Amino acid sequence: MLKMTHLSKVYRTEVVETYALRDFNINVNEGEFVAVTGPSGSGKTTFLTIAGLLETFTGGQYHLDGVEVSNLNDNERSRIRNEKIGFIFQAFNLIPDLNVFDNVEVPLRYRGMKTAERKERIMNALERVGLASRAKHYPAELSGGQQQRVAIARALAGSPRLLLADEPTGNLDTQMARGVMELLEEIHREGATIVMVTHDPELAARAQRNVHIIDGQVVDLAEDPRFHHAVTSARAGSPA
Amino acid sequence: MQIKPILSALRRHKAGTFLIAMQIALTLAIVCNALFIIHQRIAHLSEPTGIDEPNIFVIKSEWVGHPDSARVDAMIREDLQVLRQVAGVQNVTPSNSYPLRGSGWDDSVKLKPDQLQDSSGATIYFADQNFIDTLGLKLIAGRNFRADEIGHMDMRYRLAPPVVIVTKALVQKLFPGEDAVGKTIYLIGGPGTIVGVVDLLQAQSVERWASDFAYRSVIIPERLNISLGSFYIVRAQPGQLDSAMHAAVKALFAQNPRRVINDDDGVLSFSDVRSRAYESDRGMAILMGVISVVLLAVTAAGIVGLTSFWVGQRRKQIGVRRALGATRRDILRYFMTENLLISSGGALFGVLLAIAMNLWMVTRFEMHRLSLTYLVIGAVMLLLLGQGAVLAPALRASRVPPVEATRSV
């Protein structure tokens, strides 16, 4: 589903080159739930923005659903984002001027879908996250957990091949975070491929597989003993 | 189209939307009326005089001292004789005034001597038998004055010429559908028989107060002798206007130096006369044009400013839309459509405001009713202006990268 080979991302200024990702390799299979972890500044978010075609990369190869994406133009990248990828952001990124229904509708409109189909998909997605009754509410009228559920509904409504979640519970309290995480697990059980970036070992432990990044490269989790221990403890159900 | 979500987003930005729509409405109302006034002024200053303008010039000769009427008449006749000898001069006639001069003799015309109400107003041109040829008028009925019919009078005499020549416009007013030659009209001093009709001769004034009798003129076979000075209307041979003007003044001074021909307006080509006559109309048209351009520029700047502000404010939102699959064209279209919706609302209200403004001016300043064409042109112009003004900020918005969605500020 998602395969990056020897991928690099370099930020250049006049005086310095900074490698955000270096010789980066990852392979996510269809139906997997992968947690991408690592300390701050390790390159997790850069990986996610490249994986979601939000940014280009400097070298290497990236195949998404069998398509090599490096030569795609801006319109083709937009179409793939729209049709194949669902985004869940840490800050929810709902459009404050639009109500819940209209927010979920945004990606469907860019797909040129007919009104009736849009409406059906939106209501199904909102029911799926338990917010059908809040369709006319504005984001500011919802709790953080509800807003993230709307964002998940927006990501699900387009039936994407891949869900990319960037610290999906980072802005939520423990109870709301648990609810959102359970929802993601449920979506995964139904067959979705999920790649979740997180620095939270407890969340990482709930994924099928962990990919750990340090200094822009994928490393064995054992190379970060504290995080490794925290994840292992979380998996065993005991405190770290 | 994304009209519904754009409208719901606009509902949450009421103040900015309302202000820019009102600015568009006000601009439309003012520009429509300004364009209408400009058009009217331009139409006004293009009205024909009926004379051979390219070849005509006028000389105002002021006499030194206070010669009596008989002496003035003698001097006028001497001047006419001298002017006819000038190289390049085709003909010359004395007159009290000429079209577009802005002052002269206007009088009432009646059909019966005891009539209380005037039948029409008219400009009175004092002239000799050369008036029609000099001005290049077209005689369409009857005859010209004979030399033996030309008299002379000063301001103290009552206006009672035995014969007159009138314009077609006056005939249509006084004797609609009839042959006017041989009929009698009454001027302030007595009756005059119409012996000829000319096609077109504009009145001396182009001001609004004279618009009722703009082309109703009466030509009187008299030289008007005023001690202060005389006007000579001169028709030059084609292509010899400048040299004839120069030579004519020289010849007049050579004949009689006891006169003043003012440097500023003593000798005027007819294009100068026209230019001076319509100075205020032209000035008004330019002023209205400048006001319109300034207003349009201010409105365009307002749209650019507000849209730029909104683009800056919604940078993250644009990034989110891009992340969710919007192409650059989608973002561009979003802002263009948003502007079109605001401008359309403003234009709709502006049309109503323009009509109200015009109706107010119709009652206060005797303006004409605003034609629908101006409203349509004005509305289309404002919509295009809005689309043009929003283009740069909208293009800037379309260049916001999708990765903006992941940035925290």
Interface residues (C-beta under 8 A of the other chain):
Chain A: T45 L48 T49 G52 L53 L54 E55 D74 N75 S78 R79 R81 N82 E83 F87 F89 A91 N93 I95 P96 D97 L98 N99 D102 E105 V106 P107 R109 Y110 R111 R154 G158 D166
Chain B: Q2 K4 P5 S8 A9 R12 H13 K316 Q317 V320 R321 R322 A323 L324 G325 A326 T327 R328 R329 D330 P401 P402 V403 A405 T406 S408
